[in-house]
Amino acid sequence: MSRAVLSLGSNLGDRYAHLRAAVAALGDRVVLASGVYETPPWGDPDQPAYLNAVVLAVAPEAAPADWLALARSCESAAGRERDPARRFGPRTLDVDVVTVWQADDSPVVSADPELTLPHPRAHQRAFVLKPWLDIQPYARLPGHGWVTDLLNAPDLTADVAALTPRPDLPLESQE
């Protein structure tokens, strides 16, 4: 059984509907879905606030490329258009593969430019780490350590303080 942590984010259109549609598209692969957080944009401040969440998903024999294909399928269904001039620009839906574990529980480490694992900036993103910690209190990001320690790093203090929990926007694996 392959496991993956996927980060979901949306800041265009019906943000909540985009997150819910992604969770629904992942279907019974989703074991746990975090709460939703409203967050300021990261990397490109001239855009609307995001809604962010994280899911833990499982699938028999899924390779890392399969997780990436699922992520891109969700983005495509939401009408995601990539703007090469704005790498961190606004989007209807962003689904990032944060980390993947193989059936033997070993983490997948990859420097493939198409899918670098673990995600190369996950350790810098409170909007990924906080929701992940909500669903896996003892989570470890391969190559970076305990998620709790990463969230307590001085560089993330302001980002953590800027996260606004949205308990009024629950995510569930079934519609």
C-alpha positions in Angstrom: 0.0 0.0 0.0 1.4 3.4 -1.1 0.7 6.4 1.1 0.9 10.1 0.1 0.4 13.4 1.8 -1.2 15.8 -0.7 -1.5 19.6 -0.1 -4.6 21.3 -1.5 -4.9 25.0 -2.2 -7.3 27.4 -4.0 -7.6 31.1 -4.3 -9.7 31.7 -7.4 -13.4 31.0 -7.9 -15.3 29.0 -5.4 -12.2 28.1 -3.3 -14.1 25.7 -1.0 -15.9 23.9 -3.8 -12.5 23.4 -5.5 -11.1 21.8 -2.4 -14.2 19.6 -1.9 -14.1 18.5 -5.5 -10.5 17.5 -5.2 -11.2 15.4 -2.1 -14.2 13.9 -3.8 -12.1 13.0 -6.9 -9.6 11.3 -4.7 -12.5 9.3 -3.3 -11.8 6.4 -1.0 -8.1 6.9 -1.3 -8.5 9.7 1.3 -7.9 8.3 4.7 -7.8 11.6 6.6 -8.5 15.2 5.6 -7.3 18.1 7.6 -9.3 21.2 8.6 -9.3 24.1 6.1 -7.1 27.1 6.8 -7.4 30.6 5.2 -3.9 31.8 4.4 -2.2 34.7 2.8 -0.5 34.0 -0.6 3.0 32.6 -0.6 5.7 33.7 -3.0 3.6 36.2 -4.9 1.7 38.6 -2.6 -0.4 40.3 -5.3 -3.3 37.8 -5.2 -6.3 36.8 -3.1 -6.0 34.7 0.1 -6.0 30.9 -0.2 -7.9 28.1 1.4 -5.5 25.3 2.2 -5.8 21.7 3.5 -3.9 18.5 3.5 -5.0 14.9 2.9 -3.4 11.6 3.7 -4.2 9.1 0.9 -3.5 5.5 0.3 -3.6 3.3 -2.8 -2.5 -0.2 -3.5 0.7 -0.3 -5.6 0.5 3.5 -6.5 3.8 4.7 -7.8 4.9 8.4 -7.1 4.0 9.2 -10.8 0.5 7.9 -10.1 0.1 10.4 -7.3 1.3 13.2 -9.5 -1.2 12.1 -12.2 -4.0 12.2 -9.7 -3.0 15.6 -8.5 -2.8 17.0 -12.1 -6.2 15.4 -12.9 -7.8 17.2 -9.9 -6.2 20.5 -11.0 -7.4 20.0 -14.6 -10.9 19.3 -13.5 -10.9 22.6 -11.6 -9.8 24.5 -14.7 -6.2 25.1 -13.5 -4.2 27.2 -15.9 -0.5 27.6 -15.4 1.1 31.0 -16.0 4.8 30.6 -16.6 5.3 34.2 -15.7 3.8 33.8 -12.2 5.1 30.5 -10.8 3.4 31.2 -7.4 0.5 33.1 -8.9 -3.2 32.6 -8.3 -4.9 29.3 -9.2 -8.3 27.6 -9.0 -6.6 24.5 -7.5 -3.1 23.5 -6.6 -2.5 19.9 -5.6 1.1 19.2 -4.5 2.5 15.8 -3.7 4.3 16.5 -0.4 5.7 13.1 0.3 5.1 9.4 -0.6 5.9 6.2 1.3 6.2 2.8 -0.4 4.4 -0.3 0.8 7.4 -1.1 3.1 6.9 2.3 4.8 10.1 3.7 3.4 9.9 7.3 2.1 10.4 7.9 -1.6 13.2 10.3 -2.2 13.5 11.6 -5.8 15.4 14.5 -7.5 13.3 14.1 -10.7 12.5 17.6 -11.8 8.9 16.4 -12.7 8.3 15.2 -9.2 10.9 16.0 -6.5 10.1 14.1 -3.3 9.7 15.1 -0.7 8.3 18.4 -2.0 11.3 20.8 -2.1 9.6 23.7 -0.3 7.2 21.8 2.1 9.5 22.5 5.1 9.1 26.2 4.5 5.3 26.3 4.2 3.2 26.6 7.3 0.1 26.2 5.2 1.3 22.7 4.4 2.8 21.8 7.8 0.0 22.9 10.1 -2.8 21.1 8.4 -0.6 18.0 8.1 0.2 18.1 11.8 -3.6 18.3 12.5 -4.1 14.8 10.9 -0.7 13.2 11.9 0.5 14.7 15.2 3.8 12.7 14.9 4.5 13.4 11.2 8.0 13.6 9.9 9.0 15.2 6.6 11.7 12.9 5.1 15.0 14.7 5.1 13.8 17.5 7.3 12.6 16.0 10.6 9.5 16.4 12.8 6.8 18.6 11.4 6.3 20.0 14.9 9.9 21.2 15.0 9.6 22.6 11.5 6.5 24.6 12.5 8.4 26.0 15.5 11.3 27.3 13.5 11.8 31.0 13.8 11.5 31.5 10.0 7.9 30.2 10.1 6.6 32.1 13.2 4.9 34.9 11.2 3.5 32.4 8.7 2.0 30.2 11.4 0.4 33.2 13.1 -1.2 34.2 9.7 -3.1 30.9 9.4 -6.8 31.2 10.1 -8.6 28.0 10.9 -12.0 27.6 9.0 -13.9 25.0 11.0 -17.0 26.2 9.1 -15.6 24.5 5.9 -15.2 20.8 6.6 -13.7 18.4 4.1 -14.9 14.8 3.8 -13.9 12.1 1.4 -17.5 11.4 0.3 -19.9 14.0 -1.0 
